């Protein structure tokens, strides 16, 4: 499991982007209303808004379902994807090729061919 220092860059990115996008998508909805509708505690929502913590997956899914928002968008993965190199076909092909060399065909019990 990665340590906090190993994912510090991602933590900083999410705590910078997520509160802005949450406010944007909520419109006139209050944090109290979002808490009631999503089942996420008000204190958890406030901690997200203030950048103290990042959402766990279950709570994030609940909030995104209520707000009809994409998880990628609300946590800023769409921005990270834009900065990634577009042509990684060679890397993908290399992984596929390496994987194919490690595939073994197994016969399941009871599948005896006579």
C-alpha positions in Angstrom: 0.0 0.0 0.0 1.5 3.4 -1.0 2.4 5.8 1.8 1.1 9.3 1.9 4.3 10.8 0.5 4.1 8.4 -2.5 0.7 9.8 -3.5 1.2 13.4 -2.2 0.9 14.8 -5.8 -2.4 13.1 -6.4 -3.7 14.2 -3.0 -2.8 17.8 -3.7 -4.4 17.7 -7.1 -7.7 16.3 -5.8 -7.8 18.7 -2.8 -7.3 21.6 -5.2 -9.8 20.6 -7.9 -12.5 18.6 -6.1 -13.8 21.4 -3.9 -14.1 23.8 -6.8 -15.9 21.3 -9.0 -18.2 20.2 -6.1 -19.3 23.8 -5.6 -19.8 24.3 -9.3 -21.9 21.2 -9.8 -24.0 21.7 -6.6 -25.5 24.9 -7.9 -27.9 26.2 -5.3 -27.9 22.9 -3.3 -26.5 23.3 0.2 -24.0 21.0 1.8 -26.7 20.0 4.3 -29.0 19.0 1.5 -26.3 17.0 -0.3 -25.5 15.2 3.0 -29.1 14.2 3.4 -29.5 13.0 -0.2 -26.2 11.2 -0.5 -25.9 9.7 3.0 -22.4 11.3 3.4 -22.0 13.1 6.7 -21.9 16.9 6.7 -18.5 16.9 8.5 -17.1 14.6 5.7 -18.3 17.0 3.1 -16.9 20.0 4.9 -13.5 18.2 5.2 -13.6 17.6 1.5 -14.5 21.2 0.8 -11.6 22.4 3.0 -9.1 20.0 1.5 -8.5 18.2 4.7 -9.4 14.8 3.3 -10.2 13.2 -0.1 -13.3 11.3 -0.8 -13.4 7.5 -0.4 -14.8 5.7 -3.4 -18.2 4.7 -1.9 -19.0 8.2 -0.7 -17.7 9.7 -4.0 -20.0 7.4 -6.0 -23.0 8.4 -3.9 -22.3 12.1 -4.3 -21.7 11.8 -8.0 -24.9 9.9 -8.5 -26.9 12.6 -6.6 -25.2 15.4 -8.6 -25.2 13.5 -11.9 -21.4 14.1 -12.2 -18.6 12.0 -13.6 -16.0 10.8 -11.1 -13.2 11.6 -13.6 -14.5 15.1 -13.9 -15.2 15.9 -10.3 -11.7 14.8 -9.1 -9.9 16.3 -12.0 -8.8 13.1 -13.8 -9.9 14.8 -17.1 -7.1 17.3 -16.7 -4.5 14.7 -16.0 -5.6 12.7 -19.1 -5.2 15.8 -21.3 -1.6 16.2 -20.2 -0.7 12.5 -20.9 1.0 11.7 -24.2 -1.6 10.5 -26.7 0.5 7.9 -28.6 1.2 5.1 -26.3 0.4 2.4 -28.8 3.9 1.0 -28.8 3.9 0.7 -25.0 0.5 -1.1 -25.1 1.7 -3.4 -27.8 4.8 -4.3 -25.8 2.7 -5.2 -22.8 0.3 -7.3 -24.9 3.3 -9.1 -26.6 5.0 -9.8 -23.2 1.7 -11.1 -21.8 1.1 -13.4 -24.7 4.4 -15.1 -24.0 3.3 -15.9 -20.5 -0.1 -17.4 -21.3 -0.5 -21.1 -20.6 -3.3 -23.2 -21.8 -4.8 -25.3 -19.1 -7.2 -28.2 -19.3 -9.9 -28.2 -16.7 -10.7 -31.4 -14.8 -13.5 -33.3 -16.7 -12.5 -31.8 -20.0 -10.6 -34.9 -21.2 -10.5 -35.2 -24.9 -10.5 -38.8 -26.1 
